[in-house]
């Protein structure tokens, strides 16, 4: 069988400008595309070869301080010693806490107990959801309730990971350059999502939840968000608000709404709402 090449080159035309990318595979066998900013194949090959030589084709992600398995991480979850429970005082009843622990032991740990936390991704979770429905014969509502328990736990993991490193902030000049130079971006949709966030301060879940019906005359109406699995919910604070937009950005959103087809989300690809990692990873590549 033919050996897989360490990377392949790819070019894209943005306006009249040609930009080159390289495509490589991560440790899980998934294709990843990265913009080099180069405008010739020769330059791109030189950049990619140097990255290959230094084992840097796939940018290394910032890891949680210690890579725990879910079993280790979940040892005290949904018990009286759980930090999440302690922080909420009497808001959570003992019955609710006990029920969540039983669901954790019965449905989550049998599948994910030995899995390292950084390895628990949306694909694995979606496969597990299908398993609950098909093999455990759970009703969709029951499966969603169990997923919500799991989501709370994983959200706390991400909070820990984010707090373990100091965040930087772009200068005005850097932000202006990032949001006006299309050569940094490998996806017009994710660029528009990032521009919308910069103009409005909208959260990622609110952007992913945006529907054609939310576009009004010169402003957008915000009343929904989505969780990391795409399930529609209220905004973080349960509020609604109207946000004015620059005319050019509003026109871009209106054009996206026209091509979204039967999908009720503006930010979608082939009728499927965009996942958070699609937008976030594209933004990080633009920063890189």
Secondary structure, DSSP 8 states (H G I E B T S, - for coil): -----S-EEEEEEETTEEEEEEEEE-TTS-EEEEE---SSHHHHHHHHHHHHHTT-SS------SS--BHHHHTTTTTSTT-HHHHHTGGGS-HHHHHHHHHHIIIIIHHHHTTSBGGG--HHHHHHHHHHHHHTS---HHHHHHHHHHHHHHHHHHHHHHHHTS------HHHHHHHHH-GGG-S-HHHHHHHHHHHHH---HHHHHH--GGGB-SSEEEE-EEE-TT--EEE-TTS--EEEE--HHHHHHHHHHHHHSTT-S-SSEETTEE--HHHHHHHHHHHH-
